[in-house]
Amino acid sequence: MKVKRETLADQVTQGLVAWIDQQNLAPGDALPSEAQLAEDFGVSRPVIREALKTLQGEGIIEVITGKNAVIKPLSSALLRKFFARAVAFQTATFQDLIEVRRGLEIQSVRLAAERCTAEDLAALEATFARMRAEIHQHQRFAEQDVQFHLQIASAARNPILYYLVESIRDVMRANVIHGLRHRFSEEDYAQVQARHAAILVALRAQDADQAQWAMQAHFDEALKALLFPNTTTEEDTHAD
């Protein structure tokens, strides 16, 4: 089996990452010019351009024509693309993603119950009110549903957890819309509202155990509806 040989550009890419860390560069900070980097690393400018292109593809920097590259803020953009492609190419299913969301969001709602502020609760209340108002407008409801869950993740005050939840937001939205269009009855709509209301009540009370139970029930119903879409509302209900 052939072993891929590391190129000079690969070595420079690794060196640039180490240099960025050593310099403690923050989002918005500029890197030296291509000419300066080429001199510092002892390589040609085309090698520097290739290394910068790699870092841009990894979401570490932004390359702007005619200007020095700058450090980008941390984001979940690459993970979002990964999850969207995983579903599109059938590497992963909606069931897989709901199972992952379940674990992430149970943890985030527990932390949110312990750490949320009055401002967090006010934002959640406003989003929940919009969800109720848009219950029969699939696209708008899906946007508010996703926002509700992202606000909970934000209230958990754990940036890594937030980025993980945020990274599957596009797939979350698509799953919600699919459920609204193909599986929801009036009883299902009422159940969705009840589950979100129960989560909100637990957060207001700062009851981590109750918040966990409400979120767990929410996702258990979502999984059942996905796996057994033809069951009646009495036998099973759905939450997205």
N, C-alpha and C positions, 0 to 999 in steps of 0.2 A: 504494500500500500504506500502510495506517495504521500510524503509529508509536505504540506504547504509551507514554502519558505517565506519568512517574514520579510516584507519589502522595506526599503528605506523610509517610505512614507508611513508605513505602519509604526516603525520605531519613532519617527518624529511625532506621530499622533499621540503615542503613549507619553513621550517626553513633554508635549504640550499640556496634556492633562495633569501631569505631575507638577509642571511649572505653574499652572493655574491654581492648583491647590496650595503650593508653596507661597504664592503671592497673595493668597486669601482674596482673590478677585470675587466681587459680588455681581449680581445681575445688573446689567447696564454699563459695567466697566469695560473699557476698550482694551483689546490686545495691541501690542506693537504692530507696526506696519509689516507687510510681507517682506520688504527689504530688510528690516531690522531683524525679523525672525529668521530669515535665511542666513544672515550674518551670525546671529547668536547660535544657531544650530549647525552652522557650517555646511549647509546644503543649498541647492538651487531653489529659486522661487517657485518653479513648477512643483517641486516636492512639497513645499510649504502649502501651495494651493490645494494639492491633493489631500494633505493632512487636515487642512481647514474644512474642506468639503466633507470629509469623514465626520469631523466634530459637528458640523452643521446637521448632517444626517442623523446624528445621535441626539440632537436637540440640546447640545451643550452651548453652542454659539450661534450667532446670526451673522451671516456674511452679507454686507451691503456694498454694492458696486460703488467704487470711488471712495470708500471709507474703510477705516479699520474694523475688523470683526469685533463684535461685542458679546459679552456673556449673556445668555438668555436666562430668564427666570425658570425655576424648576416647574415642570408641568407634567401632566399625564398623557400628553399628546401621542407619544410613541406607543404607550400601552393601549390607548384607545384604538389606534390603528391595528394593533396586534389582535385585540379581541374582536374587532369588526371583521377582520380578515379570517380569523379562526372560525367564526360562524358562517361567513360567506363561503368558505372553502370546505365547510362541514368537518373541520378538524375538531370543533367543539359544538355542542348543541345548546339550545336555550335551557334545557334541563341542567347541563353542566354549569352554566353561568348563574342560574338561579341558586343552585347549591352553593356556589362561591359567594354570591351576594348574601345569602342567608347567614353564613358565618361572619362575614364582614359587618353586616348591618346589625346583627345581634350584639356584637361587641361595641359597635359605635353607639347604639342606643343606650347601652349600659353606661358607657362613659359620659354620654350627653346628659343622662339623668343626674349624674353626679356633678357635672361641670357647666351646664348650660346657664346662661345669664337671662335677665329679664328681656334684653334685646333679642336674644336667640328665640325665646318663647314668643315674643311679639311677631317676629318674622315668620315663625312656623304657623302661628294663628292666621296671619294674613294669607299665607300660601294655602292653608287648608280651606279658608273661605273661598279662595279663587277656584280650588278644586271642586268644591260643591257647586259653584256657579257655572262651571264649565263641564259638568258631568256628562253631558251628551254631545260635547264637541271633542271628538277623539284626539285630534292633534293638540289642542289647547290643554285638555285634561292631562294628557301624557306629559306635557312640558311641566305642568304644576306638580304632578306626581313625582317626577324625577327631581324637581327642585326641592320638594319636601324631604326626600331622602338625603339629598346633598346637604341640606341645611342641618339635618341631624348629624351627619358625618362632620360637618364644620364645628358644630357645638361640642363634639367629643374632644376637641382641642388636641388632636393627634394628627399632624400633617401627613404622615405616611399612610395612616388609615384613610384619611380624606382622599389622597391621591389614588389609592386603590379603588375606592368606591367611585370616584369621579371618572376613573379610566374606563368603566363599563357603562357610562351614562348613555351613550348612543345606542348600545344594544339594549339597555334598560328601556329606553323610549320606544324602540321598535317592538319590544316584547309587550309593552303596555298597549300600544296601538293595535297590535295583532289580537290581543285578548279582547279589547273593546269591540273590534269589528266582527269577531267570529264566535265568541263564547259568552258574552255578557247578556244576562236577562236583567229585568228590573230588580229582582231580588239580589242578583250579584252586585249591582251598583250600590244597593243599600248596604250590603255586607262590606264592600270596599270602604265606604264612608265610615262604617262602624269600626273597622279595624284601625283606620288612620286616627279616628277620634280617640280610641283606646290608647294608642301610642301617645297622643298628645296629652291626655289626662295623666298618664304615668309620668311624663316628663314634667308637667306642671307640679306634680306631687314630689318630684325628685326621688321617685321610687324605682331604683335600678332593677329590682327583681320583677316588678310588674311591667316595666318597660320591655325587659327581655322577653317575658311571656307574650306580650302583645305583638312584638315584632316576630317572634318565633311562630305564633299562630298565623300571622299574616303570610309568611313565606311557606309554611306548611300547606296552607290552602292554595297558594299559587302553584306549588309543585303538584298537588293533587289535580288541580284543574288542567294543568299541562299534560299530565300522564293519563287522566281519565276525563277527557273533555265532554263526553256524552252523558255524564252523571247528572242527575237532577239537582236543583238547588237544595232540596231537603237533604239529599245524601251528601252533598259536597258543595262548597262555595269557593269563590275565587278572589284572589287579591293580587294585584300587580304592583 
